[in-house]
Amino acid sequence: MKLMMTDQVGRSRTASSEYAQYACLDELLDLQWPRTEAAAELSFIITTQVMELYFKLLHHEWAAACAKLDDNDVRGAIVDLRRGHGVQDALIASWEALRTLTPAEFDEFRDAFGAASGVQSELYRDLEQALGVPYPSRPRLPSLEEAATKLLERRGLTEGWRDVYAHCAEYPELIDLGEALFDAADRFTRWKQRHLLSVWRSMGAKQGSAGTSGADWLARGVHQKYLPELWDVRTECWA
């Protein structure tokens, strides 16, 4: 039986194909509910939802990488991390959908989402925890930083990444792992930088939602070095 539905722009659509059922397209395409008539609000909602889906996928890849590191499967962890790099590249590119959002366009719907803010994203916090950021009030989650540190300890590398990078030729697989982790940390920071640029473009230095100071609050975090030891060895091992 074919089920006919009407979407929010008045088009009828059929929810009978295996493609639609497999991807849950009827449910997915029914999750966008703009609260105003502003033309740009739908792009803001969809971009936000797309990023949350990518956060979910990235967390999946990083959790898989952590499990493989716990099992001493370095090559498998690198594969998961590199797959995650593709997700992160898509996350960074997602900001393009909002790149032309002007302050006037943003003001048309900004009040409609009230105190809602990306800072409230639980998946974002999951990813930061995976990169070693402590959240004492949250449940303990798999951490790339912790899993990698324990792997190096099991290999007898008491100074961690310093030992690895100081003797690159002896640890080619661990160097590949270190660079894959570094690339993940680098991409996470670049996503935050694009976020800041988007906020500067759409609202300048105005007060942010959820009690934040907006761009000023974001600017304080855009130079954060996740997995800091992998950044430090670039100074220490080639001084």
Solvent accessible surface area in square Angstrom, and as a share of the most:
residue,aa,sasa,rsa
1,M,221,0.98
2,K,146,0.62
3,L,97,0.48
4,M,116,0.52
5,M,61,0.27
6,T,94,0.55
7,D,26,0.13
8,Q,80,0.35
9,V,100,0.58
10,G,57,0.55
11,R,161,0.59
12,S,77,0.50
13,R,43,0.16
14,T,57,0.33
15,A,16,0.13
16,S,36,0.23
17,S,55,0.35
18,E,146,0.66
19,Y,159,0.60
20,A,11,0.09
21,Q,111,0.49
22,Y,198,0.75
23,A,42,0.33
24,C,71,0.43
25,L,34,0.17
26,D,26,0.14
27,E,107,0.48
28,L,69,0.34
29,L,91,0.45
30,D,53,0.27
31,L,103,0.51
32,Q,18,0.08
33,W,156,0.55
34,P,48,0.30
35,R,179,0.65
36,T,41,0.24
37,E,176,0.79
38,A,14,0.11
39,A,105,0.81
40,A,19,0.14
41,E,8,0.04
42,L,73,0.36
43,S,46,0.29
44,F,53,0.22
45,I,34,0.17
46,I,72,0.37
47,T,7,0.04
48,T,67,0.39
49,Q,56,0.25
50,V,52,0.30
51,M,12,0.06
52,E,54,0.24
53,L,96,0.48
54,Y,65,0.25
55,F,8,0.03
56,K,131,0.56
57,L,75,0.37
58,L,0,0.00
59,H,40,0.18
60,H,115,0.51
61,E,9,0.04
62,W,1,0.00
63,A,32,0.25
64,A,27,0.21
65,A,0,0.00
66,C,5,0.03
67,A,54,0.42
68,K,64,0.27
69,L,0,0.00
70,D,81,0.42
71,D,110,0.57
72,N,79,0.40
73,D,59,0.30
74,V,3,0.02
75,R,105,0.38
76,G,13,0.13
77,A,0,0.00
78,I,1,0.00
79,V,77,0.44
80,D,2,0.01
81,L,0,0.00
82,R,129,0.47
83,R,121,0.44
84,G,0,0.00
85,H,17,0.08
86,G,42,0.41
87,V,13,0.07
88,Q,4,0.02
89,D,63,0.32
90,A,32,0.25
91,L,5,0.03
92,I,21,0.11
93,A,54,0.42
94,S,17,0.11
95,W,19,0.07
96,E,84,0.38
97,A,65,0.50
98,L,11,0.05
99,R,123,0.45
100,T,88,0.51
101,L,11,0.06
102,T,54,0.31
103,P,64,0.40
104,A,73,0.56
105,E,66,0.29
106,F,11,0.04
107,D,77,0.40
108,E,109,0.49
109,F,2,0.01
110,R,48,0.17
111,D,132,0.68
112,A,28,0.22
113,F,41,0.17
114,G,48,0.46
115,A,67,0.52
116,A,51,0.39
117,S,30,0.19
118,G,55,0.53
119,V,45,0.26
120,Q,89,0.39
121,S,14,0.09
122,E,99,0.44
123,L,47,0.24
124,Y,37,0.14
125,R,56,0.20
126,D,20,0.11
127,L,0,0.00
128,E,14,0.06
129,Q,21,0.09
130,A,2,0.02
131,L,2,0.01
132,G,30,0.28
133,V,31,0.18
134,P,108,0.68
135,Y,55,0.21
136,P,133,0.84
137,S,110,0.71
138,R,45,0.16
139,P,102,0.64
140,R,187,0.68
141,L,50,0.25
142,P,65,0.41
143,S,16,0.10
144,L,0,0.00
145,E,62,0.28
146,E,56,0.25
147,A,5,0.04
148,A,2,0.02
149,T,61,0.36
150,K,92,0.39
151,L,0,0.00
152,L,3,0.01
153,E,111,0.50
154,R,116,0.42
155,R,106,0.39
156,G,52,0.50
157,L,10,0.05
158,T,128,0.74
159,E,102,0.46
160,G,14,0.14
161,W,12,0.04
162,R,84,0.31
163,D,29,0.15
164,V,0,0.00
165,Y,9,0.03
166,A,58,0.45
167,H,88,0.39
168,C,52,0.31
169,A,100,0.78
170,E,115,0.51
171,Y,61,0.23
172,P,90,0.56
173,E,63,0.28
174,L,3,0.02
175,I,31,0.15
176,D,49,0.25
177,L,0,0.00
178,G,0,0.00
179,E,61,0.27
180,A,3,0.02
181,L,2,0.01
182,F,27,0.11
183,D,50,0.26
184,A,0,0.00
185,A,0,0.00
186,D,37,0.19
187,R,42,0.15
188,F,7,0.03
189,T,12,0.07
190,R,95,0.35
191,W,22,0.08
192,K,23,0.10
193,Q,62,0.27
194,R,61,0.22
195,H,42,0.19
196,L,9,0.05
197,L,97,0.48
198,S,16,0.11
199,V,20,0.11
200,W,123,0.43
201,R,121,0.44
202,S,9,0.06
203,M,17,0.08
204,G,29,0.28
205,A,78,0.60
206,K,92,0.39
207,Q,113,0.50
208,G,11,0.11
209,S,26,0.17
210,A,39,0.30
211,G,72,0.69
212,T,22,0.13
213,S,41,0.26
214,G,6,0.06
215,A,0,0.00
216,D,79,0.41
217,W,100,0.35
218,L,29,0.14
219,A,36,0.28
220,R,173,0.63
221,G,18,0.18
222,V,10,0.06
223,H,146,0.65
224,Q,73,0.32
225,K,114,0.49
226,Y,4,0.01
227,L,9,0.04
228,P,65,0.41
229,E,51,0.23
230,L,3,0.01
231,W,55,0.19
232,D,58,0.30
233,V,0,0.00
234,R,82,0.30
235,T,98,0.57
236,E,84,0.38
237,C,34,0.21
238,W,146,0.51
239,A,127,0.99
